[in-house]
Amino acid sequence: MAVIKVSVVIPVYNAKDYLHDCIKSLINQTLEECEFIFINDGSTDNSFEIIESYQKIDSRIKLINQENEGIGEARNAGIEVAIGEYIGFLDNDDFLKIDFLENLYKNAIERDLDILVSKTILGRDGKYIIKDHGFITDLIFTKDFIQEQIIPNLLKTEDLFAVWNKIYKRTFIFENNIRFPDNRVIEEDNIFNIQSFNKAKKVLFIDYAGYYYRDVADSKSRKIIENDYFSKALEKYYLDYKKEYSLSISYEELEKLKAIRFIQRIFYLVYKCSVLKIPFKIKWDYIKNMVFHEKVYELSKNYDEEILQDKGLYERTLLKIITKKTSFLLVLLIFSIQIGYHPRISETIRKINKLTKKR
């Protein structure tokens, strides 16, 4: 039996509209020695039947059927049965360039890496752009750099959150018992990566993008109010990462990084809630409770300079609303975003923000 070079774990939940693109991008990969582990996580559409139909024509497709347990548990189920030298992840509504796995595997195996990180092709506002990972490419980072630079990055920003633009050595994952957390609606990727990078000794970032991420409108991640993402963000802020994952970072530095990350999350949630097509009172009540929450105010006051570093006009405006507790300006901001939102306008706002940051 040929050695399996890469195992790809794909959790699936009601993905019938996207599965064909996802599966075709896998079975057409230039790297043939792979296995594709689909975990049907309680789908109520015909996702299971779609995967089965492809399984009949490609024996590399493995299919696990389970009750709905969430994306973290689904990925963990895939990890348990994976036998590849490296493990990668693919979301059921995304797809890959045909040379994606070959490029990542070749770089990883030649340098005996624990983790390899690529860039992402991000679908946004009707077009695809390359999302940089923010680190120097083609230079192997060892434990000291990982602890000094990468771990703080994971605690402070979303740059490295995703697991799907990376591959991880299978023996490294099992030796360190790294798994996704149970019962988390959001950011389970980041918890997995904090564990992984904290134990890693050899990490490489490459100047290559081959993962197509689709920002799907009906994705679970868009159900901000229904899933109460603010409570989840607050829960993550209170999590003692240092104790939970044996991090070497000081508590003082950890508190600052968590605060920055938490308020940045508020910026994101306010914007996403503002553009939701729901009654204004519902979005207003949710946004108001976030923006004027006691902890949001406290952290915004204590870390305002650190929070606003490299931030643009939108973030500066919202932080002022938070610290001044001005309901009227918040209403104006929400209406401005709601009325003015359009993909082309959204792109213009991002460009203005970039100009603001450079001042």
Secondary structure, 3 states (H helix, E strand, C coil): CCCCCEEEEEEECCCCCCHHHHHHHHHCCCCCCEEEEEEEECCCCCHHHHHHHHHCCCCCEEEEEECCCCHHHHHHHHHHHCCCCEEEECCCCCEECCCHHHHHHHHHHHCCCCEEEEEEEEEECCEEEEECCCCCCCCCECHHHHHHHHHHHHHHCCCCCCCCCEEEEHHHHHHCCCCCCCCCCCCHHHHHHHHHHHHCCCEEEEEEEEEEECCCCCCHHHCCCCCCHHHHHHHHHHCCHHHHHCCCCCHHHHHHHHHHHHHHHHHHHHHHHHCCCCCHHHHHHHHHHHHCCHHHHHHHHHCHHHHHCCCCHHHHHHHHHHHHCCHHHHHHHHHHHHHHCCHHHHHHHHHHHHHHHHC
